[in-house]
Amino acid sequence: MSDATDEVQIHRGLQGVYFDRSEVCDIDGRAGELWYRGYSIHDLAQRSTFEEASYLLFNGDLPTSEELGRWTRELVAARTIPAPVIEVIRSVKDAHPMEVLRTAVSALGAFDPDVADNSPEATLRKSVRLASQVPLIVAAHHRIRQGLEPVEPDPDLGHAANFLWVLEGKRPSEDAARLMDLDLILHAEHGTNASSFTARVVAGTDANLHASVTAAVAALSGPAHGGAAENVMKMAMEIGEPENAAAYVKALRDARKPVMGFGHRVYRTEDPRARHMREGVKRLSEEKGEPKWYAILEAVVAAMKPYARLGVNVNVDFYAGVVYYLHGIPEDLFVPIFAVGRTPGWCVQVVEQYRQHPHPPAHALSGAPRDYVPIEGAE
Amino acid sequence: MSDATDEVQIHRGLQGVYFDRSEVCDIDGRAGELWYRGYSIHDLAQRSTFEEASYLLFNGDLPTSEELGRWTRELVAARTIPAPVIEVIRSVKDAHPMEVLRTAVSALGAFDPDVADNSPEATLRKSVRLASQVPLIVAAHHRIRQGLEPVEPDPDLGHAANFLWVLEGKRPSEDAARLMDLDLILHAEHGTNASSFTARVVAGTDANLHASVTAAVAALSGPAHGGAAENVMKMAMEIGEPENAAAYVKALRDARKPVMGFGHRVYRTEDPRARHMREGVKRLSEEKGEPKWYAILEAVVAAMKPYARLGVNVNVDFYAGVVYYLHGIPEDLFVPIFAVGRTPGWCVQVVEQYRQHPHPPAHALSGAPRDYVPIEGAE
């Protein structure tokens, strides 16, 4: 991965370079395993909520039900955008949603009472606010560009359900809310990827949280980072019917072109997050009376089987796009939804970076895996 | 600089890690030398203009007078901010100028006709626009927060003189304009520092130029990156009179605290840019009838002499702050002025990153030093 020329060793793409140790997340790319603070993503996906998973990421341990109640109330109380930031969104409303999100997150820094305070306590307060504000920004912009007014958040709804409510202006079904919740849990954190790395580099100069997260949004807007879900949906539409999938894949592979939603910089086997989204796509596409989308994706997976031994496996974004599509969410919001999910991960890595100094970033592991204890049992 | 723990080698702060080769800038930290595209910073500082130096950075060679004329006209033509971005600035006007600059640069992306086009040609067009727009943003915000209207740019003024004009609303003296021009040349590019590195990481995801430069502004806002000039000015004010400098320095050093404006991550001798600013401070502080500021700085340098053999030498920002202060520029604009100077460097590194792929960044050298040829002789 690195070439030695003259005396200087060049590490292209920073492959294999470690900057620090991180306690937030652990990834075993060969085994296809992912842990948040030692808890397997499978346990969290099946048994947790976004609120619980985000508490875990920030606080290092699963919450008691009292702690979770308090955390949830803090997230709910933070569901508000200063009026001038809504004006900023109106000023840039015709731009791509990622341009708008980046600008609005940056503008939030102008109004946050703790903006310049990088202490762990202030950064945690700001993180809670951003976790609640990022979905509101995405939704408010989507409403405004359709000529509608932003929807008032509903304090009785959970994080994921409220996001769908403010985005669409109608109550989501329990199943739809649960699937969005799952999506946000799966995207909440993933080690030193490009956007989290960017957040850490910025935090490494002692820049504040809003600067760091604005920069992370900027990095996520790059198609090579956040664009997979959108591209998979485009591919599924081009394929059109399941029986076309094999020929479509073969034509791409013969031309040595990549098939969207396969392969990952870290995983050498199936992305452990993919299986949970797969089940969601199956259920949702049947529920919506459009089973062909699930059938197309599975036909693509079958056609890709011969290449799987080369380490080209399906990743989480292979299924995410179809979920959003079946919800009626336009393609240009797929990456912003990724940002909604990843905001806690960016914030917690900034907290960690402030603590660790000096300057840049991380990628490493720590601690042993832990068994998930459902919240009833934790009391 | 790296500690090996378990089997993983950790490179803290990315010290000594190279990501790629860069053709833009070359730094010899031991010798205290800096070149832009092979031309010594001393030649450029003494004989060039910001327009010429920025042409060189983007195009790789010094311009003929015809090329410089065209480049200058392009920069002048780009001196305009879309009205909605002025509205964005008004919405966040009470924030720190770096929060405002980051937000406004981000908002510019919403209106740039080439925003999503990452081709070298489109990126160059966008770079020219940003080089002219960043100073206008800094100035417009400063006017607006004082309850004044932004000043119309003057197409007959050079880049630096126009910046002072739109900032202050009065014609700068030739000397003042020349000193700002020098400051912008000296800050235009400096290899893989934290903000340029951030821009490259973001560009490495195929994110667009506005995303990359927004992230660079975010990184520069960190006190550990852009804050030195401001801190030196605060220190000079605390010292108050030249005769207090020695005791002030001794107290800091005894307490093992850093003295502002000394030391640099790269240079092990005097920052080659410092001497040019020193001369400017000397002249300007006499001209303004406040010679004590130059005297205070020189007294601090004298008091630091015993520590110089440890590699603690004066850096460019040691003098820059006093220049701004003597111009009557408030302290919170010192870092934004750094951004005005550095915008070409960020942009040209993004162009280079797009070309080089895959993903992250650079720090290396290329080519032999070149003799500066003044533009008369180039024809």
Interface residues (C-beta under 8 A of the other chain):
Chain A: T5 V8 Q9 I10 H11 R12 G13 L14 V17 Y18 F19 D20 R21 P84 V85 E87 V88 S91 V92 D94 A95 H96 M98 E99 V100 R102 T103 S106 A107 G109 A110 F111 V115 A116 A194 S195 F197 T198 V201 V202 A203 G204 T205 D206 A207 N208 H210 A211 S212 T214 A215 A218 A219 L220 S221 G222 P223 A224 H225 G226 P358 H359 P360 P361 A364
Chain B: T5 V8 Q9 I10 H11 R12 G13 L14 V17 Y18 F19 D20 R21 P84 V85 E87 V88 S91 V92 D94 A95 H96 M98 E99 V100 R102 T103 S106 A107 G109 A110 F111 V115 A116 A194 S195 F197 T198 V201 V202 A203 G204 T205 D206 A207 N208 H210 A211 S212 T214 A215 A218 A219 L220 S221 G222 P223 A224 H225 G226 P358 H359 P360 P361 A364
